[in-house]
Amino acid sequence: MTNRLRARFPKATLQDDDPGFAAWVAAVVAFIDAPRRGFGLPLDIQGTAFQQRAWRALQAIPPGTTASYAEVAKRLGNPSAARAVAQTCASNAIAVAIPCHRVVRSDGGMSGYRWGVKRKRALLERESPQPQSARLDHPKSISR
């Protein structure tokens, strides 16, 4: 893990036993366990202006619901940008905090996910307000 961190962030100084690190990790784990509480940590998200807007739109999708790529594009004021939204999701390096897993195809089906469709489905199931036995294969899309 340390070698991967050094390769990804070659100018960073890695230090052990940072006093605040354990609290940050606990906050991330708590968010994964209970996403409705919100993510209270600052994010350093770098991307184009469109990516920034799209990632903010994804963060506005409530836990337990989904939106299609086309719906997100419409919310951004550019209904023909569904493919650009999909590419933005694919370039998202911050899983869960920027919930690309909540974006599905227009028919409600699962599509590609940077960390695998199996993980995407598991995240959606974890967020679902329905009991596990009543969960659907294809989450419903939200509309606004």
Protein Blocks (a to p, Z undefined) as FASTA:
>chain_A
ZZmmmmmmmmbccdehifklmmmmmmmmmmmmmmmnopabdcdddddfklmmmmmmmmmp
cghiacdfklmmmmnopaklmmmmmmmmmmpcbghjlcfklpccfkopacddfkbjklmm
mmmmmmpmbdfklpcfbdcdddZZ
